[in-house]
Amino acid sequence: MAKTQLNVRVDESTAAAARRRAQQRGLSVNRYIEELVKQDAGEAGRAFVEAAADFMKQYESVFAEEFGTPAPVAAMSPTGGGDAGPGGGATGSGRRSRRSKSAAQGER
């Protein structure tokens, strides 16, 4: 990753606080600031998702009236097997159906 020089002027008390907190965490000032920015971005993302969920909940009846009630979504297994689909049982990645397993054994 390319490093970028950023020249920012802050008052001395803010700079001193940043140096102190970075030192307490065993980080360089640049790394400390980078982590603050990432944390801020994460919090902003969570706030956006929460606001969107709140909006959808508030206007749920309006959406249902306009677009109808959505069909329930089939739950996926924790292993990522997916839903069964139109042919029967799920065959998640890395799994073979009995037929393909038998065929593979016959090719040996």
Secondary structure, DSSP 8 states (H G I E B T S, - for coil): -----------HHHHHHHHHHHHHTT--HHHHHHHHHHHHHHHHHHHHHHHHHHHHHHTHHHHHHHH----------TT-----GGGSS---TT---HHHHHHHHHT-
